Amino acid sequence: MSNIENFTEEKASIQEIEKAIKDHDVSALSSIIRKEMGTNGFIHITSKMATDIFEEIGHQLGETLTNTSIKVDKQNEKKAIEARAYRSKDRPLAYSAKGINFHSDSPIQKTIGFYCVEQDKIDGSLLMLDMHPVKDHLSDDELSILKTITVNWGSMSDGKEVINKAPLFDEQNNAIEIYYASWHLQENISPAQQKVLTRFQDFITHTREQHLLKIRLQAGETIFVNNRRMLHARETIADNSQRHIIRLGIGLAN
C-alpha cells in the first residue's frame, strides 16, 4: 500500500501550500491542485484550511455542481431513496454507514473535492485506484469495445432523479476518461462486451491488490481527485459514526 502523505509531499511543496493558505491565495492553490491532478490524478493537502477556502478553490477549478454534507443520516438516506428513479440493493448511499465499492461520481463532475470536518474514530478512510494504466492492460480493440458499454448516471429535476447514460471509457485530448459504477452498468450486455468488461474488472482487482491508495483525512484536510481518472470507495463505518465530509462535485468552467 502506498504511503500517500509522503507521496503527496514529494510532489507539491508543503511550504508553498501553507503560504498560499495563510495568504488566502486561492489562485495559487488552484494552480498547484491542477498540476498535481494532471500528473498524479489527485492531491492530498495535509495543511489545514477553512471550509471557505476549500469552497473558493472549487469555484476556481470550475463550476461547483454539487456541495454535499456527507454523514450517516437516516432521514437524508430515506429522502435519497425516495427520489431515485430506480432502486437496487447494490446501489449505495452516501448517507449510509454501509461501505461503497469503487466507482466514479457523475461523469459531468470532472473534479471531486473532499473536505474533512470530522473523521470517524476508527477509520473512515478514502480508498482510491488510479485507472491511468488501463491502456497498458487492455488492447486497442478491447478499449474500443469498452467505449460501447454505457453506464447510467442520475441528475435531479424537480426533486426527482432523471437517468442519463455515458460510456464507461473514452479519451479526450490524449487523456483517458473513465466513468464506472457496477450498480449503474447497462443491461443486456453482449458476450463480446461482457468479455472486455470482465477484463476491465480484473484490472480493477489487480490495481486494488497492488496499488491501493488509502487516505484517512483529518479535520481540516482536503483531497482533490480527477473523477474521470480515479475510482474511489469507502469501507463500512459504524451506524453512530460522527464522520463528516463535505464533497464538492466540480464541472468544467463556464
Residue frames as qw, qx, qy, qz and C-alpha x, y, z in Angstrom:
[[0.000, 0.887, 0.462, 0.000, 0.00, 0.00, 0.00],
 [0.412, 0.534, -0.026, 0.738, 1.35, 3.42, -0.93],
 [0.332, -0.508, -0.401, 0.686, 2.26, 5.98, 1.69],
 [0.252, 0.788, 0.449, 0.338, 0.05, 8.75, 0.34],
 [0.237, -0.954, -0.060, 0.174, 1.16, 11.57, 2.60],
 [0.512, -0.490, 0.432, 0.557, 4.83, 11.12, 1.75],
 [0.484, 0.359, 0.625, 0.496, 3.92, 10.69, -1.93],
 [0.106, 0.913, 0.365, 0.149, 2.00, 13.96, -1.91],
 [0.346, -0.877, 0.107, 0.317, 4.68, 15.92, -0.10],
 [0.589, -0.196, 0.507, 0.598, 7.31, 14.84, -2.62],
 [0.367, 0.500, 0.588, 0.520, 5.28, 16.25, -5.50],
 [0.045, -0.848, -0.240, -0.470, 3.96, 19.51, -4.06],
 [0.308, 0.292, -0.463, 0.779, 5.85, 21.87, -1.80],
 [0.387, -0.616, -0.652, 0.214, 4.28, 21.85, 1.65],
 [0.269, -0.410, -0.155, 0.857, 5.76, 25.29, 2.29],
 [0.051, -0.078, -0.457, -0.885, 4.22, 26.60, -0.93],
 [0.359, -0.501, -0.722, -0.313, 0.80, 25.25, 0.02],
 [0.414, -0.568, -0.525, 0.479, 0.99, 26.51, 3.59],
 [0.171, -0.241, 0.040, 0.955, 1.96, 30.00, 2.38],
 [0.187, -0.241, -0.572, -0.761, -0.93, 30.06, -0.11],
 [0.421, -0.578, -0.698, -0.033, -3.38, 29.02, 2.60],
 [0.378, -0.488, -0.339, 0.710, -2.02, 31.61, 5.04],
 [0.051, -0.206, 0.207, 0.955, -2.24, 34.32, 2.37],
 [0.531, 0.509, 0.539, -0.410, -5.70, 33.11, 1.28],
 [0.178, 0.519, -0.540, -0.638, -4.23, 32.83, -2.22],
 [0.781, 0.234, 0.509, -0.275, -6.86, 30.62, -3.83],
 [0.639, 0.708, -0.226, -0.200, -5.43, 31.16, -7.31],
 [0.109, 0.618, -0.775, 0.070, -2.04, 29.76, -6.27],
 [0.532, -0.119, 0.782, -0.303, -3.67, 26.80, -4.51],
 [0.789, 0.456, 0.252, -0.325, -5.80, 26.03, -7.56],
 [0.484, 0.716, -0.487, -0.127, -2.72, 26.06, -9.81],
 [0.145, -0.437, 0.871, -0.172, -0.96, 23.56, -7.54],
 [0.660, 0.123, 0.645, -0.366, -4.04, 21.34, -7.44],
 [0.739, 0.599, -0.048, -0.304, -4.46, 21.36, -11.24],
 [0.299, 0.665, -0.683, -0.028, -0.81, 20.44, -11.72],
 [0.284, -0.284, 0.879, -0.258, -0.90, 17.57, -9.22],
 [0.732, 0.285, 0.489, -0.378, -4.17, 16.16, -10.54],
 [0.643, 0.667, -0.266, -0.266, -2.79, 16.30, -14.07],
 [0.235, 0.565, -0.787, 0.079, 0.30, 14.36, -13.03],
 [0.000, -0.147, 0.934, -0.325, -0.95, 12.02, -10.31],
 [0.346, -0.397, -0.766, -0.369, -4.74, 12.08, -10.56],
 [0.509, -0.770, -0.379, -0.075, -5.21, 13.58, -7.09],
 [0.273, 0.467, -0.446, 0.713, -3.67, 15.70, -4.36],
 [0.608, -0.601, -0.501, 0.136, -3.91, 15.27, -0.60],
 [0.111, 0.664, -0.211, 0.709, -3.41, 18.58, 1.20],
 [0.613, -0.348, -0.621, 0.344, -2.45, 17.90, 4.82],
 [0.139, 0.036, -0.236, 0.961, -2.12, 21.59, 5.65],
 [0.048, 0.588, 0.745, -0.310, -5.33, 22.61, 7.40],
 [0.010, -0.156, -0.276, -0.948, -7.65, 25.09, 5.70],
 [0.363, 0.274, 0.496, -0.740, -11.06, 26.59, 6.44],
 [0.489, 0.440, 0.752, 0.033, -14.15, 25.47, 4.54],
 [0.325, 0.868, 0.127, -0.353, -14.50, 28.85, 2.82],
 [0.023, -0.653, 0.628, 0.424, -11.07, 28.45, 1.19],
 [0.388, 0.034, 0.910, 0.139, -11.96, 24.89, 0.17],
 [0.436, 0.667, 0.587, -0.140, -15.18, 26.09, -1.47],
 [0.184, 0.870, -0.176, -0.423, -13.42, 29.01, -3.17],
 [0.228, -0.392, 0.807, 0.379, -10.93, 26.56, -4.65],
 [0.462, 0.368, 0.807, 0.022, -13.90, 24.65, -6.10],
 [0.357, 0.862, 0.241, -0.269, -15.09, 27.81, -7.85],
 [0.020, -0.761, 0.501, 0.411, -11.57, 28.40, -9.20],
 [0.353, -0.176, 0.883, 0.255, -11.28, 24.87, -10.58],
 [0.077, -0.237, -0.780, -0.574, -14.60, 25.01, -12.44],
 [0.498, -0.362, -0.158, -0.772, -18.32, 25.18, -11.86],
 [0.158, -0.095, 0.860, -0.476, -19.44, 23.79, -8.50],
 [0.481, -0.160, -0.642, -0.575, -22.28, 21.46, -9.46],
 [0.734, -0.504, -0.435, -0.136, -22.87, 19.88, -6.04],
 [0.046, 0.492, -0.581, 0.647, -21.93, 20.75, -2.48],
 [0.787, -0.320, -0.448, -0.278, -22.92, 17.86, -0.23],
 [0.301, -0.563, 0.607, -0.473, -22.54, 17.40, 3.52],
 [0.766, 0.060, -0.617, -0.168, -21.93, 13.67, 3.93],
 [0.154, -0.319, 0.784, -0.509, -22.52, 11.89, 7.23],
 [0.158, -0.248, -0.955, -0.023, -24.54, 8.94, 8.45],
 [0.308, 0.128, 0.213, -0.919, -28.10, 10.28, 8.41],
 [0.257, 0.288, 0.922, -0.017, -31.17, 8.03, 8.29],
 [0.325, 0.722, 0.378, -0.479, -33.51, 10.88, 7.33],
 [0.238, 0.694, -0.407, -0.544, -31.41, 12.00, 4.35],
 [0.154, -0.159, 0.947, 0.234, -30.89, 8.37, 3.39],
 [0.358, 0.485, 0.772, -0.201, -34.67, 7.86, 3.22],
 [0.318, 0.792, 0.065, -0.518, -35.13, 11.06, 1.13],
 [0.051, 0.552, -0.682, -0.477, -32.40, 9.99, -1.29],
 [0.251, 0.094, 0.958, 0.102, -34.03, 6.58, -1.77],
 [0.359, 0.648, 0.580, -0.339, -37.45, 8.15, -2.40],
 [0.244, 0.785, -0.167, -0.544, -36.00, 10.48, -5.07],
 [0.247, -0.341, 0.808, 0.413, -34.37, 7.69, -7.04],
 [0.616, 0.309, -0.339, -0.640, -35.66, 6.62, -10.42],
 [0.873, 0.018, -0.470, -0.128, -34.75, 3.00, -9.70],
 [0.514, -0.656, 0.470, -0.292, -33.68, 1.12, -6.62],
 [0.819, 0.244, -0.516, 0.063, -31.21, -1.71, -6.31],
 [0.802, -0.591, -0.035, 0.084, -29.85, -3.47, -3.25],
 [0.783, 0.000, 0.057, 0.620, -26.35, -2.96, -4.68],
 [0.227, 0.715, 0.110, 0.652, -26.76, 0.77, -5.22],
 [0.492, -0.264, -0.502, 0.661, -25.08, 2.58, -2.30],
 [0.128, -0.918, -0.276, -0.254, -25.98, 5.76, -0.45],
 [0.354, 0.508, -0.363, 0.696, -23.57, 8.42, 0.77],
 [0.414, -0.550, 0.245, -0.682, -25.67, 8.87, 3.93],
 [0.948, -0.220, -0.164, -0.160, -25.50, 5.19, 4.86],
 [0.475, -0.691, 0.545, 0.007, -22.88, 3.57, 7.11],
 [0.920, 0.148, 0.348, 0.102, -22.54, 0.70, 4.62],
 [0.439, -0.393, 0.487, 0.645, -19.38, 0.52, 2.54],
 [0.567, 0.745, 0.039, -0.348, -19.31, 1.87, -1.02],
 [0.832, 0.047, 0.394, 0.387, -17.44, -0.07, -3.71],
 [0.319, -0.324, 0.341, 0.823, -15.03, 1.53, -6.19],
 [0.347, 0.736, 0.571, 0.105, -16.79, 3.92, -8.54],
 [0.212, 0.183, 0.135, 0.951, -16.77, 7.28, -10.28],
 [0.185, 0.553, 0.473, -0.660, -19.17, 10.06, -9.38],
 [0.536, 0.747, 0.338, -0.203, -21.33, 11.69, -12.06],
 [0.711, 0.177, 0.317, 0.602, -19.33, 12.00, -15.34],
 [0.189, 0.857, 0.170, 0.448, -20.11, 15.71, -15.65],
 [0.484, -0.857, 0.172, 0.020, -18.11, 16.21, -12.45],
 [0.678, 0.584, -0.371, 0.249, -14.51, 16.40, -13.66],
 [0.268, 0.360, -0.640, 0.623, -13.10, 17.00, -10.18],
 [0.655, -0.607, -0.430, -0.137, -14.24, 15.86, -6.75],
 [0.106, 0.544, -0.488, 0.675, -13.17, 17.72, -3.63],
 [0.705, -0.464, -0.536, 0.027, -13.33, 16.13, -0.17],
 [0.002, -0.586, 0.385, -0.713, -13.01, 18.23, 2.99],
 [0.555, -0.270, -0.757, 0.217, -12.92, 16.58, 6.41],
 [0.361, -0.688, 0.045, -0.628, -14.98, 18.28, 9.11],
 [0.581, -0.474, 0.576, -0.326, -14.72, 15.31, 11.48],
 [0.447, 0.321, -0.815, -0.181, -13.23, 11.86, 10.97],
 [0.881, -0.266, -0.315, -0.234, -14.55, 8.50, 12.10],
 [0.518, -0.725, 0.425, -0.158, -12.99, 7.35, 15.37],
 [0.840, -0.158, 0.503, 0.127, -11.82, 4.03, 13.88],
 [0.539, 0.043, 0.568, 0.620, -11.20, 4.53, 10.16],
 [0.314, 0.831, 0.306, -0.342, -13.36, 6.26, 7.53],
 [0.332, -0.416, 0.504, 0.680, -10.51, 6.31, 5.01],
 [0.624, 0.650, -0.068, -0.428, -10.98, 7.26, 1.39],
 [0.687, -0.117, 0.645, 0.314, -9.79, 4.44, -0.88],
 [0.445, 0.758, -0.147, -0.453, -8.65, 5.21, -4.42],
 [0.759, 0.049, 0.547, 0.350, -7.46, 3.42, -7.55],
 [0.100, 0.648, -0.334, -0.677, -5.66, 5.06, -10.47],
 [0.792, 0.401, 0.455, -0.074, -7.12, 3.87, -13.78],
 [0.201, 0.829, -0.351, -0.386, -4.48, 5.65, -15.87],
 [0.167, -0.422, 0.850, 0.266, -2.57, 2.39, -16.68],
 [0.740, 0.287, 0.522, -0.311, -5.67, 0.73, -18.17],
 [0.625, 0.706, -0.209, -0.262, -4.33, 1.34, -21.69],
 [0.095, 0.576, -0.812, 0.006, -1.33, -0.83, -20.82],
 [0.398, -0.065, 0.871, -0.280, -3.57, -3.71, -19.73],
 [0.632, 0.509, 0.540, -0.222, -6.23, -3.71, -22.45],
 [0.457, 0.101, 0.564, 0.680, -5.65, -3.82, -26.18],
 [0.143, 0.158, -0.183, -0.960, -6.86, -1.11, -28.57],
 [0.397, -0.219, -0.734, -0.505, -9.61, -3.44, -29.77],
 [0.380, -0.445, -0.756, 0.293, -10.71, -4.10, -26.19],
 [0.098, -0.350, -0.252, 0.897, -10.73, -0.38, -25.41],
 [0.248, -0.030, -0.460, -0.852, -12.88, 0.22, -28.48],
 [0.455, -0.383, -0.776, -0.208, -15.43, -2.29, -27.16],
 [0.317, -0.390, -0.582, 0.639, -15.23, -0.72, -23.70],
 [0.062, 0.112, -0.063, -0.990, -16.37, 2.57, -25.28],
 [0.413, -0.225, -0.611, -0.636, -19.62, 0.87, -26.38],
 [0.428, -0.419, -0.764, 0.239, -20.59, -0.10, -22.80],
 [0.143, -0.619, -0.055, -0.771, -22.79, 2.54, -21.20],
 [0.343, -0.242, -0.711, 0.564, -23.21, 3.39, -17.54],
 [0.185, -0.808, -0.478, -0.291, -26.23, 5.19, -16.07],
 [0.296, -0.067, -0.395, 0.867, -25.92, 8.37, -14.07],
 [0.107, -0.744, -0.659, 0.020, -28.61, 10.37, -12.36],
 [0.116, 0.192, -0.055, 0.973, -29.41, 14.08, -12.41],
 [0.012, 0.490, 0.717, -0.495, -32.10, 15.78, -10.36],
 [0.107, -0.256, -0.382, -0.882, -35.11, 17.57, -11.83],
 [0.548, -0.432, -0.110, -0.708, -37.93, 18.88, -9.62],
 [0.544, -0.452, 0.565, -0.425, -36.74, 16.68, -6.77],
 [0.942, 0.094, 0.297, -0.122, -36.73, 13.51, -8.85],
 [0.435, -0.446, 0.644, 0.444, -33.92, 11.61, -10.49],
 [0.713, 0.628, -0.087, -0.300, -33.55, 11.58, -14.28],
 [0.813, -0.206, 0.466, 0.283, -31.41, 8.80, -15.77],
 [0.395, 0.817, -0.338, -0.249, -28.69, 9.65, -18.29],
 [0.965, 0.019, 0.165, 0.204, -26.03, 7.48, -19.93],
 [0.077, 0.877, -0.454, -0.139, -22.30, 7.83, -20.53],
 [0.831, 0.330, -0.444, 0.060, -19.64, 5.49, -21.98],
 [0.844, -0.500, -0.022, 0.194, -17.56, 3.52, -19.49],
 [0.611, -0.332, 0.278, 0.663, -14.39, 4.52, -21.33],
 [0.445, 0.870, 0.174, 0.120, -13.50, 7.45, -23.54],
 [0.628, -0.163, 0.068, 0.757, -10.47, 9.55, -24.49],
 [0.146, 0.965, 0.205, 0.074, -10.23, 13.33, -24.69],
 [0.130, 0.918, -0.345, 0.147, -7.05, 15.19, -25.65],
 [0.582, 0.373, -0.690, 0.216, -4.96, 12.03, -25.18],
 [0.194, -0.269, 0.705, -0.627, -6.30, 11.57, -21.64],
 [0.249, -0.263, -0.926, -0.104, -8.49, 8.67, -20.52],
 [0.432, -0.225, 0.173, -0.856, -11.99, 9.31, -19.21],
 [0.260, -0.140, -0.953, 0.072, -13.45, 6.56, -17.06],
 [0.521, -0.249, 0.174, -0.798, -16.99, 6.51, -15.75],
 [0.517, -0.006, -0.855, -0.038, -17.67, 3.34, -13.77],
 [0.460, -0.228, 0.541, -0.666, -20.16, 2.20, -11.16],
 [0.033, 0.013, -0.989, -0.144, -21.03, -1.50, -11.15],
 [0.210, 0.461, 0.756, -0.415, -24.60, -0.81, -9.95],
 [0.347, 0.677, 0.061, -0.646, -25.22, 1.52, -12.90],
 [0.177, -0.244, 0.793, 0.530, -23.99, -0.73, -15.73],
 [0.564, 0.196, -0.311, -0.739, -26.24, -1.13, -18.76],
 [0.761, 0.031, 0.598, -0.249, -28.42, -4.18, -19.06],
 [0.843, 0.491, 0.215, -0.045, -28.27, -6.63, -21.99],
 [0.110, -0.760, 0.565, 0.300, -24.50, -6.64, -22.37],
 [0.839, 0.418, -0.294, -0.186, -23.35, -8.70, -25.36],
 [0.950, -0.196, 0.020, 0.240, -20.90, -11.60, -24.98],
 [0.613, 0.444, -0.080, 0.648, -18.12, -9.50, -26.54],
 [0.153, -0.757, 0.131, -0.621, -18.85, -6.62, -24.18],
 [0.816, -0.552, 0.047, -0.163, -19.01, -8.93, -21.18],
 [0.899, 0.064, -0.088, 0.424, -15.62, -10.43, -22.03],
 [0.364, 0.520, -0.146, 0.759, -13.99, -6.99, -22.12],
 [0.455, -0.716, 0.040, -0.528, -15.92, -5.80, -19.05],
 [0.922, -0.374, -0.057, 0.083, -14.56, -8.80, -17.14],
 [0.718, 0.247, -0.114, 0.641, -11.05, -7.89, -18.25],
 [0.001, 0.669, -0.087, 0.738, -11.60, -4.32, -17.05],
 [0.693, -0.631, 0.022, -0.347, -12.95, -5.51, -13.70],
 [0.926, -0.115, -0.120, 0.340, -9.95, -7.85, -13.37],
 [0.435, 0.475, -0.145, 0.751, -7.75, -4.78, -13.87],
 [0.387, -0.710, 0.068, -0.584, -9.62, -3.04, -11.01],
 [0.908, -0.416, -0.044, -0.021, -8.99, -6.08, -8.79],
 [0.801, 0.171, -0.124, 0.561, -5.30, -6.15, -9.75],
 [0.153, 0.627, -0.126, 0.754, -4.93, -2.43, -9.07],
 [0.615, -0.672, 0.033, -0.412, -6.61, -2.79, -5.68],
 [0.948, -0.263, -0.053, 0.173, -4.31, -5.66, -4.73],
 [0.750, 0.128, -0.004, 0.649, -1.12, -3.98, -5.92],
 [0.266, 0.248, 0.016, 0.931, -1.64, -0.21, -5.83],
 [0.293, -0.764, -0.569, -0.083, -4.42, 0.65, -3.39],
 [0.160, 0.375, -0.207, 0.889, -4.29, 4.26, -2.20],
 [0.471, -0.634, -0.611, 0.051, -5.72, 4.79, 1.28],
 [0.157, 0.354, -0.206, 0.899, -6.05, 8.20, 2.90],
 [0.369, -0.636, -0.648, 0.199, -7.58, 8.83, 6.30],
 [0.102, 0.654, 0.062, 0.747, -8.31, 12.54, 6.28],
 [0.332, -0.373, -0.567, 0.655, -8.01, 14.51, 9.49],
 [0.046, 0.874, 0.439, -0.204, -10.17, 17.53, 10.32],
 [0.007, 0.878, -0.143, -0.456, -9.29, 20.44, 8.04],
 [0.325, -0.300, 0.738, 0.510, -7.50, 18.27, 5.45],
 [0.644, 0.549, 0.054, -0.530, -8.61, 18.02, 1.84],
 [0.493, -0.053, 0.759, 0.421, -8.30, 15.79, -1.21],
 [0.525, 0.591, -0.090, -0.605, -9.00, 16.85, -4.78],
 [0.579, -0.026, 0.797, 0.171, -9.45, 13.98, -7.24],
 [0.298, 0.277, -0.556, -0.725, -9.65, 13.71, -11.02],
 [0.681, 0.107, 0.526, -0.498, -13.03, 11.97, -11.15],
 [0.809, 0.497, -0.121, -0.290, -12.53, 10.76, -14.74],
 [0.470, 0.542, -0.684, 0.131, -9.26, 9.01, -13.89],
 [0.016, 0.235, -0.840, 0.489, -9.53, 7.80, -10.29],
 [0.615, -0.427, -0.584, -0.313, -12.07, 5.42, -8.75],
 [0.082, -0.387, 0.584, -0.709, -12.88, 5.91, -5.07],
 [0.660, -0.333, -0.651, -0.172, -14.54, 3.89, -2.33],
 [0.268, -0.516, 0.498, -0.643, -15.19, 3.69, 1.41],
 [0.362, -0.078, -0.921, 0.117, -15.44, 0.73, 3.75],
 [0.485, -0.651, -0.531, -0.242, -18.29, 0.26, 6.22],
 [0.085, 0.337, -0.473, 0.810, -18.34, 2.54, 9.26],
 [0.064, -0.300, -0.839, 0.450, -20.39, 2.35, 12.48],
 [0.052, -0.707, -0.632, -0.314, -24.03, 3.43, 12.46],
 [0.327, -0.897, -0.230, 0.191, -23.19, 6.01, 15.13],
 [0.634, 0.045, 0.118, 0.763, -20.08, 7.29, 13.31],
 [0.035, -0.864, -0.177, 0.470, -19.53, 11.06, 13.52],
 [0.477, -0.032, 0.492, 0.727, -17.59, 11.09, 10.23],
 [0.277, 0.854, 0.311, -0.313, -18.47, 14.29, 8.38],
 [0.469, -0.074, 0.483, 0.735, -17.14, 15.05, 4.91],
 [0.375, 0.738, 0.113, -0.550, -18.03, 17.95, 2.62],
 [0.581, 0.092, 0.660, 0.466, -17.92, 16.83, -1.01],
 [0.284, 0.670, -0.099, -0.678, -17.76, 19.19, -3.97],
 [0.683, 0.327, 0.590, 0.280, -18.64, 17.98, -7.46],
 [0.032, -0.715, 0.181, 0.674, -16.87, 20.30, -9.87],
 [0.724, 0.544, 0.403, 0.134, -17.58, 20.54, -13.59],
 [0.533, 0.242, 0.212, 0.782, -15.80, 22.43, -16.31],
 [0.074, -0.426, -0.187, 0.882, -15.70, 26.20, -16.01],
 [0.435, 0.746, 0.464, -0.195, -18.47, 28.08, -17.78]]
